[in-house]
Amino acid sequence: MRQVRTLLASLLALTLSTGAAHAADLQITVTNMAGAPVRDAVVTAKPSVGGWAVNSRTKFSWNYEMVQHNIIFDPHVLVVPTGAEVTFPNRDKVRHHVYSFSPAKTFEIKLYGREENRKVVFDKAGVVSLGCNIHDGMIAYVFVSDTAYVAKTGADGVAVLRGLPAGAARVAVWQPKIRAPGAQKTLSVTVPAQGLMRQTVAVNVRP
């Protein structure tokens, strides 16, 4: 019995070490053309050839929540996996009327007030632009991702994709103000077998 346990432990260690040897992290720093960091840029990675097995029940670590407070949507850009249910809590003292005409998700949440909540399922990959029929200045985006390898830049312009399989990959950087078709820039990278790969991407963004 002791020999069996030792053999199983050895096989587990070999499996873990093999998996670790074929995955790496990719750090993308997004800047504008002057070198300043760009926040709220969504970075995704997909294989150049073939496919990576992605569980359709992928769950990201953050809340799938688009809050309304101080007459804004928060966050400005929310990243969710395909099929996610997003909540829309109203924490303002006024009512809101949330809508989208985007091809990835057309919907309407009619007037609802403070401390009320509504839910919408985002079942198609793509970018969904949000607005409020009552407050024209309220604009936000739900980025619905069909890959688990996705991250959003913070104030420092940095996004890290973790555990990428080694090999050739296509990386896309999307941000609503990027001056390019689809508001995105794409590049090809070769992910190493292990370690951390760093790359800086400069994009032309509107003021």
N, C-alpha and C positions, 0 to 999 in steps of 0.2 A: 504493500500500500504506500509506503514511504517513497518507493521508486516511482510509482505512478504519479504521486503528487509532485515530485521533483521534475518529472518529464513534462507534466502539464505547465508547471511554472516556467520551465525553460522555453516551451512553445509560446506561452503568452509573452514573455520578454522578447522573444525573437519577432513576434508579430508586431508588438509595439515599436520596437526599434526599426523594423522595416518600414512601417507606416510613417514614422517620424523622418526617415531618410528620404522620403519621396513627397514631402510637403514643405512649403516655405511660406513666409509672410512677405507681402508686397506693400511697401509704404509709398503712397503717392502724395506728393506735395503739389497742390494746385495754386498757381499764381496768376495775376493779370500780367499784361505785357510789360508793366513797369516793375514787376517782381514782388508786388504786394500780395499777401495771401488772399485767397478767395474762399469764403465760407459757404456752407450749404450746397456744395458741389457733391453730387452722387457719383461714386466710382463703382463700376461693375466689371467683372472679369468672366469670360467664357472661353472654352478651348477653341483654338483655331481650326482644328479638325476633330470630328467625332463629338462626343458629349461627356459631361461629368454627371455622375449620378446625383441628382438633387431630390431630396425627399419633398413631396408635395405638401407635407405637413410641417415644413420648416418653420421654426419659431425664433424670431429675433428677440434679443434680450430687453429691448425697450418697450414701452407701452404703445399700443396702437390707438392713440388718442390725439384728436385735433381740438384743443381747447379754444374757446372764445372768451377772451377777457381783455379789458382796456381797449375794446373795439379793434382787436386784431385776432388773427389766428395764430396759435402757438402749438407746435413749431411752424416756422415758415415753410419748411420742407419736411414731410414725414415719409420715411421709407418703410414699406411693408411688403411681405411676400404675397404672391398671387393667392387669392382666396381669403385674405385676412378680413376680419370684421373690425371696422374702425368706429370708435365712439366719438360723438361730437357734443361734449358737455358745454352748456352755456353758463358761464360764471360772471356774465355782465349783468348790469341792472336793467338793460334794455333787451328787447327781443331781436332775434336774428332769423334770417331766411337764407339758408345755405343752398347753393346750387352748383352744378357743373354741366357744361355742354361738351366735355371732352369725349372723343371716340372711345377711349378706354373705359369710361364710366360716365354715363349721363344720369343725373339724378336731381332730386329737389327735396329739401327738407323745409317744409313751410314753417311759418312763424312759430317760434317757441321761446319761452322766457327763462329767467334766471333759475339756475339749479335744475333745469330740465335737461334731459339727455336724449340723443337719438343715435341710431346705429346704421351703418351702411357696409355692405360686403363688396370688396373690390376683387372681382373674379377674373380680370383680364390685365395682362401686363401692359404697362405704359405709364405716361404722365397724365395725371388728372389735375386740371386747374380748378381751384375753388374760388368762389366769390360769394358776396352777400347782397341780396336784392335791396336791402335797407341801407347798407353802408358800402359805397363804391370803393372806398380805400382798402377794404379788407380783401386781401389776395393771399393765397397760399397754394401749396402743391402737395399731392400725394403721389409718390413715386412707387409704383407697383412693380416689384422685381420678380423675374422668373429665374433668378439665380441666387443661390445662398451666399455667393461671394460678392458682397456689396457692403459699402461703408459710405458715410457722409463726412465731409470735412467740417472741422470746427473753426473757431476764430483764427487758428494758426494755419489753416489751409491744408491740414494733414488728414489723410484717411488711410487706414491700415486694413488690408484684406488678409485674413489669417487662414493658414492651413491650405494654401493653394496647391493643387497637384502639380508636379513638375512637368514642364513642357511648354510648347508654344501656346500663347493665349492672346485674345483680343481684349483690350481694356478700353472702356468707354467712360468719358467724363461728361456728365450732364449738369447744367446749372441754368436756371431760367433766363439769365442775362447773357449767356454766351452767344456771340455773333457767328452763328454757323447753322447749317441745316439741322433741324431737330434740336437746336440748342445744345449740341454735344460735339465733343472731339474724341476721335478714336486713335489708338496706337497699338502696335504689336509689341509684345514682350516675350522673352523666354524665361520662364520661372525656373530657378535653380532647384536642385534636389532637396536642399535644406537651407536654413539660415534666413536672413532678412535682405530683401532686395529693395533698394531705394530708387525712386525716379521722380523728377520734377516735370510737371506739365504746365506750360504757359498757355493761357486762353485769352482771347479778345472778348472782353465783357463790356456791356453798356454801363454807363454811370448809374 
